[in-house]
Amino acid sequence: MVNDQAIIAAKAATKSIPIIMVSGGRNPVDAGFVNSLAHPGGNVTGFTNLGVEMGEKRLELFKEAVPQIKRVAAIYDPTNRGNVVEVKDILPRAAHQFGLTIEHFEVGGINGFERAFTAITKDRVNGLYLPGGPLLNDNDKRTADFALNNRLPSVYLWSESVDVGGLLSYGPSYMVVGKGIARFVDRIIKGAKPGDLPVEQPTKFDLVINLKTAKQIALTIPPNVLARADRVIK
């Protein structure tokens, strides 16, 4: 299960079949998916990538990489509870300390992107924030192209979004998450109970920067930020 809605639906459908989650939204304890990270209980365990909790750090790095940004447009999926918490709660609280204003624009499905893009172009924003989630991840090339065409710096959760044209990302490796889930599946097949397997969290977060994108939007990334990048696309 790779999003909160899927986890909720799976939990409602069965109390016995093991559920392996990849929770990138709310903390799985706060969301009620598990009793605790160390002792999940029930039939759910898996991996939490701290997507929402890392929103503040992601915004901080965005400001460091693009010091001139003041107003940031955050595109979010209103049906994704993690998106809503991140964009309407975490980001506005964090923005104040970085001297930023967050404007949020919802996309209620595949057809909502063009409406959001039109609204964003009418607003005087100079940065674009994408919190992740299935809908946004599946359309990262689309949002990256929009950002490039409008000379907007963009920040994402997954490095794969930077590979297709986003400016930067800060988050766990999707490959590491996948390997973590495979370990859970293997242990459960061998007889372990999901409720006895602690929920895993990422131990490393990667900062990825696309210098080709920076050049296209006439942006210079500060050297001290580049020096901290785990990967730079040239």
C-alpha atoms as one frame of an Amber mdcrd trajectory, in Angstrom:
protein
   0.000   0.000   0.000   1.664   3.211  -1.154  -0.622   5.978   0.099  -2.816
   6.739   3.071  -6.091   6.183   1.244  -5.012   2.720   0.111  -3.883   1.805
   3.624  -7.205   2.934   5.093  -9.138   0.907   2.506  -7.004  -2.191   3.078
  -7.405  -1.978   6.862 -11.159  -1.708   6.446 -11.202  -4.750   4.170  -9.239
  -7.202   6.323  -8.006  -7.722   9.861  -6.022 -10.866   9.086  -4.237 -10.547
   5.729  -0.803  -8.887   6.183  -0.619  -5.319   4.883   2.780  -3.860   3.953
   2.564  -0.083   3.779   4.729   2.673   2.394   3.346   5.617   4.329   4.527
   8.905   2.856   1.771  10.997   4.369   0.978  11.363   8.031   2.901   9.615
  10.783   1.402   6.081  10.712   0.825   6.160  14.478  -1.070   9.465  14.312
  -2.999   8.126  11.316  -4.062   5.060  13.309  -2.409   2.553  11.012  -0.243
   1.031  13.768  -0.142   1.142  17.559   3.486   2.254  17.596   6.486   2.153
  15.292   8.279  -0.367  17.503   5.236  -2.587  18.091   2.737  -2.095  15.257
   0.213  -4.698  16.443  -2.564  -5.858  14.154  -1.867  -6.808  10.553  -0.064
  -3.661   9.312   3.641  -2.858   9.217   6.048  -1.542   6.627   7.921   1.615
   5.880   7.259   5.277   6.633   9.266   7.696   4.525   8.472  10.738   6.695
   7.255  12.631   3.631   5.082  15.044   5.594   7.453  15.444   8.531  10.310
  16.410   6.179   8.289  19.224   4.596   9.880  21.872   6.812  13.418  20.758
   5.972  12.561  20.562   2.276  11.242  24.120   2.360  14.360  25.298   4.203
  16.645  23.783   1.563  14.520  25.312  -1.179  15.005  28.763   0.352  18.751
  28.188   0.706  19.035  27.061  -2.906  16.881  29.922  -4.203  17.338  32.814
  -1.730  15.204  35.208  -3.793  11.962  33.231  -3.496   9.213  34.871  -1.460
   5.899  33.347  -2.538   5.686  29.612  -3.116   2.820  27.835  -4.870   2.160
  24.417  -3.356   0.199  22.057  -5.588  -1.623  19.331  -3.666  -4.174  16.553
  -4.003  -7.116  17.341  -1.655  -7.999  13.636  -1.423  -4.516  12.845  -0.086
  -4.606  13.451   3.670  -0.831  13.674   3.877  -0.822  16.382   1.200  -3.425
  18.391   3.081  -1.513  18.237   6.370   1.781  19.149   4.712   0.511  22.009
   2.561  -2.051  23.561   4.904  -0.406  22.946   8.274   3.306  22.159   8.181
   4.394  24.438   5.331   2.616  27.626   6.486   4.073  27.231   9.996   7.550
  26.655   8.596   7.289  29.399   5.990   7.197  32.175   8.554  10.692  31.473
   9.843  12.080  31.428   6.295  10.391  34.659   5.247   8.094  32.857   2.804
   4.402  32.888   1.955   2.679  29.661   0.898  -0.158  29.760  -1.621  -1.901
  26.412  -2.111  -3.544  25.150  -5.284  -5.482  21.896  -5.355  -5.715  19.380
  -8.187  -8.718  17.158  -7.646  -7.691  14.672 -10.340  -5.875  14.437 -13.640
  -8.002  17.207 -15.147  -7.260  19.601 -12.330  -3.691  20.420 -13.307  -4.481
  22.895 -16.067  -6.844  24.815 -13.771  -4.131  24.937 -11.117  -1.530  26.048
 -13.659  -3.802  28.848 -14.884  -4.409  30.052 -11.335  -0.698  29.922 -10.499
   0.284  31.983 -13.535  -2.185  34.667 -12.425  -0.662  34.730  -8.947   2.718
  36.332  -8.385   4.572  33.313  -7.079   8.250  32.626  -7.709   8.564  29.036
  -6.543   6.718  25.727  -6.898   6.417  23.048  -4.171   5.213  19.506  -4.869
   4.582  17.327  -1.776   4.417  13.942  -3.532   1.699  11.302  -3.508   0.415
   9.079  -6.332  -1.340  11.799  -8.346   1.547  14.257  -8.186   4.234  11.618
  -8.650   2.502  10.320 -11.781   2.430  13.852 -13.194   5.853  15.105 -12.122
   7.011  15.585 -15.738   3.931  17.680 -16.334   4.545  19.930 -13.334   8.275
  20.130 -14.074   7.551  21.252 -17.642   5.116  23.871 -16.349   7.757  25.160
 -13.926  10.382  25.318 -16.676   8.066  27.114 -19.103   7.261  29.701 -16.448
  10.836  29.959 -15.131   9.774  28.769 -11.684  12.214  26.941  -9.373  10.605
  23.706  -8.177  11.142  21.356  -5.246  10.018  17.731  -4.958  10.074  14.789
  -2.567  11.557  12.169  -4.908  14.773  12.425  -6.924  13.000  10.831  -9.895
  11.093  14.100 -10.276  14.386  15.966 -10.626  15.501  13.499 -13.281  12.551
  14.619 -15.446  13.221  18.355 -15.032  12.454  19.432 -11.464  15.047  21.727
  -9.895  15.721  19.903  -6.637  14.450  17.212  -4.324  15.013  16.202  -0.744
  13.817  12.864   0.536  14.589   9.174   0.914  15.649   7.015  -1.997  12.741
   5.229  -3.684  15.067   2.285  -4.267  15.882   2.064  -0.558  12.175   2.137
   0.278  11.531  -0.658  -2.228  14.250  -2.841  -0.745  12.826  -2.228   2.732
   9.406  -3.429   1.650  10.949  -6.520   0.063  12.520  -7.395   3.429   9.106
  -7.242   5.099   7.524  -9.450   2.456  10.315 -12.011   2.823   9.990 -12.154
   6.617   6.204 -12.470   6.519   6.382 -15.256   3.933   8.745 -17.038   6.330
   6.181 -16.840   9.129   6.699 -13.510  10.933   3.586 -11.612  12.057   3.214
  -8.035  10.753   2.312  -6.752  14.212   5.662  -7.972  15.568   7.786  -6.279
  12.889   8.793  -2.680  13.749   7.936  -0.040  11.173  11.133   1.107   9.472
  12.098   4.708   8.822  14.665   6.099   6.382  18.088   6.795   7.827  19.387
   8.848   4.919  17.859  11.647   2.892  19.286  12.756  -0.438  19.513  16.283
  -1.790  19.468  16.145  -5.596  19.916  19.241  -7.785  19.389  19.589 -11.531
  21.846  22.184 -12.863  20.466  21.825 -16.380  17.119  23.024 -15.074  18.799
  25.834 -13.139  20.476  27.018 -16.333  17.208  26.920 -18.264  15.532  29.231
 -15.753  18.628  31.456 -15.412  19.217  30.492 -11.798  22.534  30.178  -9.976
  22.563  27.724  -7.083  24.788  28.934  -4.198  28.059  26.963  -3.996  27.487
  26.000  -0.361  24.209  24.309  -1.333  25.772  22.509  -4.291  28.525  21.229
  -2.007  25.910  19.525   0.175  24.142  17.776  -2.709  24.255  14.002  -2.843
  23.786  14.091  -6.611  24.033  16.883  -9.167  22.592  16.545 -12.667  24.768
  18.476 -15.132
